[in-house]
Amino acid sequence: MTAEQERALRLATEAGHILLENGAEISRVEDTMKQICTSYGVEDESFFVLSNGIIATGQHYARAEFIPIKGTQLSKVVEINQLSRDVGAGDCTLDEMEHRLQVVRSAKGKPWWELVAGIALGVAFFCILFGGSLLDAAATFVCGLLLGMYMAFVSPHLSRLMGNLVGGLVGGLLCIAAYRLASATLHLPNMIIGTIIAMVPGVPFTNGMRDLANEDYIAGTTRLTDAFLAFLCIALGVALALIVDGWINGGLMQLGAPTVDAVASAWYIQLPAAFLGTVGFAALFGTPRRYYVDCGLAGTAGWAVFLAAGSSLVAFSVVGAAFLGALTVALLSYFQARLRRCPVTVFLICGIIPLVPGGGIFWTAYHLVCNHLPLAAATGFTALKVTIAIAGGIILVAGIYNKVFKTKHRNG
């Protein structure tokens, strides 16, 4: 192996590192590394990629890197995707590639104000999707601003599990405080459900499903485990918030059945809310601004199908409606990826968020705290079935796509 080939192998590993730590799926990491090596004449390379590590070998070369799970910046995935295209087309020398990798590596994420604004708008509009009134959404927006400050400045310094647990606690306490101030006009469950969606592990959940579809079982299982632990920590945080409120006020508050606001449930409010809420979370995931509209359309299409499937005319169960919604999001995301020459991850991760069963997380935590074990089990099982249905829709489309459109280099 020549010095130039060894350098190409090192830079390919660096590109894979950036992809993996910023939300790319395993197959994209492997394909990008192989494409870079092939373009520079490295033919004896071998890569083994896990969810948190890369092992790269070649003649007289071996390198293993541990890559901790960090915050997602989908803009960096987009940049590396374009870089691999340029390398494959022969439009990028090794010096140019190394410089571009350094630029991508050192690029800062979204400014804190955009991150906080995205979270606040996202949780407010998602509160409407989950049955909240316009007044509930306004209160949730304020809670989202404060939670966004926590997520921007405090959570990055905690472990992922502790950050989710404390985030669930903070989000729950903020909503409870707002509810205590205006309990006659607000609906606490809708506010909490909307708020905790900001912490839903959309990246590991979505990529875990895609890894399983690509037969990367170790990585898929690892990422799904990470996602379910995050769900659990969020639920524990909300439960702690309810317990703290009970200690302060002399007993756990008794909440009635889930409510759906008649005005906000109209389709002409639901669909714009789905669009704007998805755009808000696109900012949270570090999506390039030029793709905000695409992400919003993916989320809106999935939510529209979910609502239509669950309507009285069609009468699908919530599980069936979630499956059809996820199927729609996945199909549209793959179409957008090919049309925009952009990784499908960008649209799929953002578009799937409206379907995540945030209500199941809250009601399971509430019934557990109240010692309503049969209700907690029933609610939790329903949330699990919805989650499996969403996963099924993603896996089905990913499997079909891989069979029909799979090529040597997958960059769409």
N, C-alpha and C positions, 0 to 999 in steps of 0.2 A: 504493500500500500504506500503510495506516494504521500508526501507531506500535504499536498493539496487535497487529496482524497480524505486523509485523516482530518483535515480542517473542515471539509464538507460534512463529515460524519459528526464532528463536534457541534457544528452549527445546526445540523438537523436535529440533534438531541436538544439543543437550546430552544429551537422552535417548538418541539414537542413539549418541553417543560412549560413554556408560556401558554400553550393551548390547554394543557391538562389542568393547570392551576386557575384557569379563568373560565372553566365551564364547558370545554369541548368533550365530546364523547370519545371513547377509546379508539373506535375505528378511524375517526378523523385524525387523531394523533398519529396512529401507525401509518396511515396512508400518506400524510403530509411528510413524515420523516423518510419514508421509502421514496417518495417522489423527488425530494431534494437530493437524496443520495444517488438515485438513478440518473438524475440530470447532470451530475458531476462525475459520472463514471464509476461510482462505488457499487460494486456488484456482489460483494461478499459480506454485506452487512446483515445483522440480525437484531430485531427489536422485540422486547418483551415489555408490554405496558400494562400497568395495574392502575387502579384508581388513585393511588398516591405514590407512584414510583415508576421509573423508566430504567431499563437495563438495555444498553446498546453495546454491541460487539462488532468487531471487524478484524481483519488480519492485523495483528500486532496492536489491537485497540480494544479496550474494554472500559465501560463507564457505567456506574450505577448511581442513580439520583433518587433521594427521597423527596417527595413533593407534597408538603402538607396541604390539606384542604383549606383554601382561603376564600375571600370574597370574590364574587363573580364579576368580571368585566368583559362582557360580550364584544365590546369594541375591539379588544385585543385579539379575540378569536377571528373577527372579520379581517383585521389587518394581516394576520399570519396566513389566513386563507388566500388573500390577494397576493401576498408574497410568494406562496407556493405556486400559484398560477403563473406569476412572472418568471419564476425559476424554471418551471416546466416548459415555458415558451422560449427559454433561452435569452430572456431580456434582463437578466440580473447576474452580475459577476459575484464571486465570493466576497470581495470587498464590499460591494453594494449590499449584499445580503446581511453581512455582519453589521454594517451600519444601521440598516433598517431594523434588525433585531434589537439593537441597542436602543433605538428610538422607541420601539414598541414596549420594550421592557421598562424604560424609564417614564413612559407616559403616565400622567396622573389620571385618576378616575374622574367621575363626575364631580363638579363642585358641590360642596356640602349643601348649599341652598337648593340646588336642583334635586339632590337626593331627598332632602326633607320635604320639599314641595311635592315630589312624586309620590312619596309615602302618604302624605296627608291627603292628596287628591285621590290616590288609589283606595285608601281605606274608606273615605267618605262615599265614593261611588259604589264600592263593593258593599257597603252597609245597605244601600238601596237595593242592590241585587238580592241580598239575603233577607229582604222583607222590611227593612227600615223605612221610616218616613223621611221627608225632606229635612225636618227638624232633627231627627236622629243623625242624619248625614252631616248636618252642620256641626253638631256636638262632636261627632266622630272625627271630623276634620281637625278640630282643635286638639283632640286627644292624639290624632295622627301626627300633628306638628311636634308635640312633645315627645312622642314615641320615636319619631324620626330623629330628633336630637340625640336620644339615647342610642339609636342604631348607628348614627354617624360618628359619635364621639366616645361612647363608652363600650358598646358591644365589641368593636374590633380588638379591644384589649383583654377580652375574656375568652375562655375556651368556647368552642361552638355550642356544646351542650349547656354550659353555664349561661352563655349569652342568650340562648333561647328560653331557658327557665326564667332568668331575670326579666327578659323581655315580656314573657307571658304575664309575669307578676306586675310589671310596670304598666303594661297595656290594660290589664284587668283593673288595677287600682285607679288609673286615670278615668276609665269609663264609669266605674262605681262612684267616684267622686262627682263626676258630672251628673250622674243619675240621682245621687243624693241631693244635689242642689236643685234639680228640677224633675223630681220623680213623677209628677203628675203629667208631664208632657213627653217624656222620653221612654224608650224601650231598651232596657239594659242588654238583653241577649243580642239584639240586632247590632248594637254598638260594639260589643265585645267581639262578636263573630267577624264584623268588618275589620276591626282593629288587628286581630291576631293574624289575619291573612297576610299582613306585611312580613311576617316571620316564617311563612310556609316555605319549606325547603324545595322550591320548584326545580332548581337545577339538579340536585342529586336524584330526585324522584324521576324527572323526565329522562335524564341521561341513563339512569339505572334501567329504565324500560327499554331504551334504545340499545343499550349494551346487551341485554338479554336477547333482544331481537337479532343482534349481530353475533349471537352465540359466544359473547364474552361473559361467561357465567360468573367468574370470580369477581370481576369488576362490577357487574350488574348487581350481584348479591351484596357486595360491600356498599355500594352507593344506596341501595334500597334500605339497608340496615341503618345507614346514616340518616336517611330521610325519616324513617319510622321513629328513630330515637329523638329526632328533632320534634316530630309531632308529639311524642310523649312528654318531652320537656316543656313544650308550650302549654300542653294541657295541665301539667303539674303547676306551672306558673300561674295559670288562671285559677286553679283550685286553691292555691295559696292566697291569692288575692281575695277570694270569697271567704276563706277562713279568717284572714286578717280583719275584713269588714265585720265578720260575725263577732270576733273578739271585741271590737270597738263598740259595736251597737247592741251587744247583748244577745246575739243569736243570728243564725244564718237567715238571710233574706229568702222569702218564698217567691219563686217566680212562676208565672202561669205558663200556659202552652205557648209555643212559638206564634208570633203574630206576623201578619203580612199587611202592610199599609195599602189601602185600596187605591189611593192616588198614585203612589210611586210604583205600584205593580203594573201600571199600564205599559204596553209595549213601547209607546213613543217616549217613555222615560227610561225603561229598562235597557233598551238597545243603546242609546247615547251613554248611559251610565256604564254599560259594559265596555264601550269603546274608550271612554275617558279613563275608566279605572285601569284597563289594560295598558294604556299609554303611561299612566302613572307608574305602574310596576315595570314597564320597559326602562324607565329612568333608574329604578332601583337596581336592575340587573346590568346596568352599564351599557345598554343598547345604543348604538350610534343614532343620533337624532333623525337622520334621513330615513330610518326604518320605523319610526314611531307610528306612522299611519298604517303601515303594513301589519305591525303587531296588533294595533287596535282593531283592524279589520278581522284578523284571525280570531281574537277573543270575542268579538261581536258575533261572528258567524257561528262559533261554537255555542254561545249563549242563546242565540236565536233558535238554533236547532233543539237545544235543551228545553227551552220554553215551549216550543211547538210540540215536541214529543210528549211533554208532560201535561199538555192542555187537555181539556175535556173532550175535544174532538178526536184526539189520538189515544190519550189515556195510557201511555207507557208508564211503567214504574219509574221511580227516581233513578234506579240502577240502569234500566234500559235507556232512559233519557241521557244519563251521563255517558254511557257508551257511545251513543249516536253523536253527542256533542263532541266527545274526544276524537271520534272518527273524522268529524268535519274539520276540527282544528288541525289534525295531523295531515289530512289531504290538502287543505289549503296551504299549510306551512311548507309542504314539499313542493307544491306548485309555485309558491312565492320564492322559494329558494332557487329553483331553476330559472325563474323569470328574472330575479334580481342578482343572480350569480353570487349568492350569499349563503353561509351555512344555515341549514334548516333549524339548527338549535336556537338561533336568534328569534325566530317566529314561534316555534313550538313551545319553548319555555314560557314565554310571555302569554301566548294565546290560551294555554291550558289552565292558567290560574283561576279564572272565574268558576271553573267546574270543581275545584278542590273543595272537599266537604268540610269547610270551616265550622259549619253548624254542628257537625258531629263531634268535633273536638270540644266545643264549648259545652254542649249538653251532656256529653259523657263525663266531663270534669265536674259539672254541676251535680249530676245525679250521684256520682261517687262521693262528693263532699257531703251531700244530704243523706248518704247511706241508702239510696234507692238502687240497690244493686241490680235487680232485674231490669229496671229502666236503663241503667248505665250499660248493662250488657247488650240490651237490644239496640240502643243508640250507637254504641261502639261497633256492633256487628254490621249495622246498616252503613255506617261510615266506611267500614272496611270493604263492604261489597261495592260501594260507589268507587272507592279507590281502585279496586281490582278491575272494575268496568272501564275506568279511565285508562288504566294500564293496558287493558285488552285492546282498546281502540288504537292506542299508540303503537303497540307491538304488531297488530294486524297490518296497519298501513306501512310501518317500517319494514316488515317482512316482505310484503308485496313489492315495495319499492326496491329492496335489495335484489329481489329475484328478477325484476323487469329491467331496472336501469343500472344495476351494478356494473361498474367498469373498473379498469385497472386503477384509476385515480378518482376517488369520490370527493368532489369539491363542491357539490351542489347542496 
